Amino acid sequence: MMRDGRWQSMAPSAEAMMSTDPFCINSMDFLEWLQWIYLARLRALIDAGRPMPMGAQVAPYAEEALKAEGAKVTTLIALVRDLDRALA
C-alpha cells in the first residue's frame, strides 16, 4: 500500500473507527479498514505478544471491494491472500 501511494497518513474519524459493521463497511472503504483496523489490530497483538486470530478470510472481500481497480491491486490482493493462509 505504501509503494502504491495508498497508505494514508490521516486516520478516519473516531465515529468511523467505532463502526460495528463487518469491515466497517458503513464508514470506511476496504483500504481504510485494512490499514486502520485490521493491520493495526494484528500489529497490536504482535506487540503485546498475544496469539494471532485464526481462520481469517479477508481475501474474498478484498477481491470484491477492489475488483474495479483490476490489475493495479493484484499484488495487494495476493498479499492479503497470503496473510489469510498464514492465519488459517
C-alpha positions as CSV (number, residue, x, y, z in Angstrom):
1,M,0.0,0.0,0.0
2,M,2.9,2.3,0.7
3,R,4.6,1.6,-2.6
4,D,1.3,2.2,-4.4
5,G,0.7,5.5,-2.6
6,R,-2.4,4.1,-0.9
7,W,-1.1,4.3,2.7
8,Q,-3.0,7.1,4.4
9,S,-1.4,9.4,6.9
10,M,-4.7,10.6,8.4
11,A,-6.9,8.2,10.3
12,P,-10.7,8.0,9.7
13,S,-12.9,9.8,12.2
14,A,-13.4,8.4,15.6
15,E,-17.0,7.7,14.6
16,A,-15.9,5.7,11.6
17,M,-13.5,3.7,13.7
18,M,-16.2,2.7,16.1
19,S,-18.4,1.0,13.5
20,T,-19.6,-2.4,14.4
21,D,-20.4,-3.4,10.8
22,P,-18.3,-6.1,9.3
23,F,-15.2,-4.5,7.7
24,C,-16.6,-1.1,8.8
25,I,-18.5,-1.2,5.5
26,N,-20.8,1.6,6.6
27,S,-18.0,4.0,7.4
28,M,-14.7,3.1,5.5
29,D,-13.6,1.8,2.2
30,F,-11.7,-1.5,2.2
31,L,-8.2,0.0,2.2
32,E,-9.0,2.3,5.1
33,W,-10.3,-0.7,7.1
34,L,-7.3,-2.8,6.1
35,Q,-4.8,-0.2,7.3
36,W,-6.5,1.4,10.3
37,I,-8.4,-1.6,11.7
38,Y,-7.1,-5.0,10.6
39,L,-3.4,-4.4,10.2
40,A,-3.4,-2.1,13.3
41,R,-5.1,-4.8,15.4
42,L,-2.7,-7.5,14.1
43,R,0.2,-5.2,14.9
44,A,-1.2,-4.6,18.4
45,L,-1.5,-8.4,19.1
46,I,2.1,-8.9,17.9
47,D,3.4,-6.1,20.1
48,A,1.5,-7.5,23.1
49,G,2.8,-11.0,22.5
50,R,-0.8,-12.2,22.1
51,P,-1.9,-15.1,19.8
52,M,-3.0,-14.2,16.3
53,P,-6.6,-14.8,15.3
54,M,-7.1,-18.0,13.3
55,G,-9.3,-18.5,10.3
56,A,-9.2,-15.1,8.7
57,Q,-10.9,-14.9,5.4
58,V,-10.2,-11.3,4.2
59,A,-9.1,-12.1,0.7
60,P,-12.6,-12.7,-0.7
61,Y,-13.8,-9.3,0.5
62,A,-10.6,-7.7,-0.8
63,E,-11.3,-9.2,-4.2
64,E,-14.8,-7.9,-4.3
65,A,-14.1,-4.5,-2.8
66,L,-11.2,-3.8,-5.2
67,K,-12.5,-5.5,-8.4
68,A,-13.0,-2.2,-10.2
69,E,-9.3,-1.5,-9.8
70,G,-8.3,-4.5,-11.8
71,A,-4.6,-5.3,-12.3
72,K,-3.5,-2.3,-10.1
73,V,-4.3,-4.3,-7.0
74,T,-3.2,-7.8,-8.0
75,T,-0.2,-7.8,-5.7
76,L,-2.1,-6.3,-2.8
77,I,-4.8,-9.0,-3.1
78,A,-2.1,-11.7,-3.3
79,L,-0.6,-10.4,-0.1
80,V,-4.0,-10.4,1.7
81,R,-4.5,-14.0,0.5
82,D,-1.0,-14.9,1.9
83,L,-2.0,-13.3,5.2
84,D,-5.2,-15.3,5.3
85,R,-3.2,-18.5,4.7
86,A,-0.8,-17.6,7.4
87,L,-3.7,-17.2,9.9
88,A,-5.5,-20.3,8.8
